[in-house]
Amino acid sequence: RADGRLPYQIRPPSSALGVLSRADGSARYSIGITSVLCSVYGPTEAKLREEKLDKAVVNVVWKPDVGQSGTRERLFERFIREAFSTAIMVALHPRTSFQITCQVMSDDGSTLAAAINAVSLALIDAGAPLRSVPGAICCAFDEDGALIVDPSQKEMERAKSVHTFAFENDSSEILTCDSVGIFSEEEVCHAILTFSITFKRYFPKFEQCAQVCRNAVRTLQAFMRTVVERKVQKVNFG
Amino acid sequence: MRIVLPGDVVEIDASADSIESKPQKNDAIVIGPGLHVAPDSITALKAGLLVSNPPHHYIQSSQRRYIPSTSEPVLGVVLASMRHLEAYKVDIGAPHTALLNFYAFEGATKRNRPALEIGTVVFARVAVAHRDMDPEIECVAPNSGKAEHFGVLKDGFVFKVSLAHARRLADPKCPLLVALGERIAFESAVGFNGRVWVKSGSPRATVAIVNAIQHWESAVDRPREVAKVWMNRLVPQA
C-alpha cells in the first residue's frame, strides 16, 4: 500500500477520555491522522416535541473539519443515531435525550469508524447505560478488487467500494454497516437489514470482508478496553 | 475486584454453600447499580470496578450526571413556585426537575410555611424516584417528620463535583473534611447529586476549602497533605 502498510494492517489508534470539562462525557479517538472528538450530554430533559414516553431519544450532530455541514453529514448523523439507539439502554431513561456531538478534528479516511469509536468511549465516560461497547472499522475494495482494512483518504477515493462495520463486543454480531460504491453483490443493501446465516452463505465475498473486519475490530476493542481500564484505575475510589 | 466494561458478563457465585432445600432470606443476592439482570446472565451496563461483597454486587463508577434514587440526600436550587401543584420546582441536576411540596418541611401548615424564593438552595432527601415519574424531594426525615439536617441553606457557596467524589465527601468520617475541620471552622452539606455547599467565616477561607475539596479528587490517598497545602495558603492573613 502507498504508506507501506500490509493489506489488513490498521494505523495505530490513540484516544483520551474526559477531555472536555463541561460535558457529561467526552472522548477523542484517533486512528493515524484521522481524529474525532465526541461529547455526550445525557440523559437530560428532552424537548416536548421530540420526547418519547417509554425511552430516551438519541440526537447526533456531526461537525465536519472543513466546510459547512450538509446532506452527507446528515447521513453520518443518522447512521450513528441508529447504531447507538440500540446500544444505549434507552428504556432505562424515558422522556430524556442523549445529545451526542461529533467534531471531526482531522480527516484522513475511515472517519465514520473513528467517530463511532469516539462516541462509544464518550458514552462510557458519561456513564450512560450501554448494552455493549460498539467498535467500528472501515474497509475498502481497491481498484484491483483486493480487500484493504482502514483505508486512508487517498485509498478511499480510489476504491471501488468502502464499507464501515460496527460490531457489538459480546456477540461479535454486526451492529450496523454502511457500504458505499460499486459492489458485486448488489442485493447486499436489502440483506444487510437481516444479517443471518442465509446471508452469509449467499454473499461470501461480503462475509469475507465482514470477517476480516471482525478480527481487526477485536484488536480495536481490546485497545478501547485498556483505555477505559486505565481511566478507571486512575479514579481512586478510596 | 476487576474492571468491567459495558456488555461484560459478570460471574456471580450463586451461594455455593446453600445446600438447604428451603431458600432462606439471607441467600438472596443483591444486585446493585451498574449491573443488569438479563434472563440468562448478569451483564455490566457501565464501566467501572466490579465490587463483590456477598451478597452485594455492584459496579463502582464515576459520572457527572445524577440519576435520582430514593432516600438519597441532594442539594437543589429552587427554580419556580407552582401554586397549582402546591410545590416548588427544584433543579437537582437530574434529567427532570424535582418537585418539593410546599408542606414538606417540619411543622409546615397552610398558614405557616416557609416561602422559598427563586435561587434558594435547599438540602433535601429524595422521596420519590422512578424512571417514569418526575422526582420528588422533601425537607423532612421520613419517619419522624422532623427536619434533622434538611432545609434551606443560607449564604455559603455551592459547587459541583463528580458523583464518586460526592460519595467520598458524604462519608461522616471523610478524612479531608476532618483534616480541614481541625484548622478552620466551616459548615458543609454534600448532595449525592454531585453538589456541595460550603460556608465559613470569610470568603478567603471558603475558597481555600473549595479548592482543597476539588483538588482532593486527584490525590485521594493523601487527604491530610491536600488539607495542609490549602490551609497553609490561608494562614498569612492581613
Interface residues (C-beta under 8 A of the other chain):
Chain A: D24 G25 G42 P43 T44 E45 M89 L92 H93 P94 R95 T96 I124 D125 A126 G127 A128 P129 L130 R131 S132 V133 E168 N169 D170 M224 R225 V228 E229 V232 Q233 V235 N236 F237 G238
Chain B: I3 L5 P6 G7 D8 V9 H36 T43 L45 K46 A47 G48 L49 Q60 S61 S62 Q63 R64 R65 I67 P95 H96 T97 R131 D132 A164 R168 V220 D221
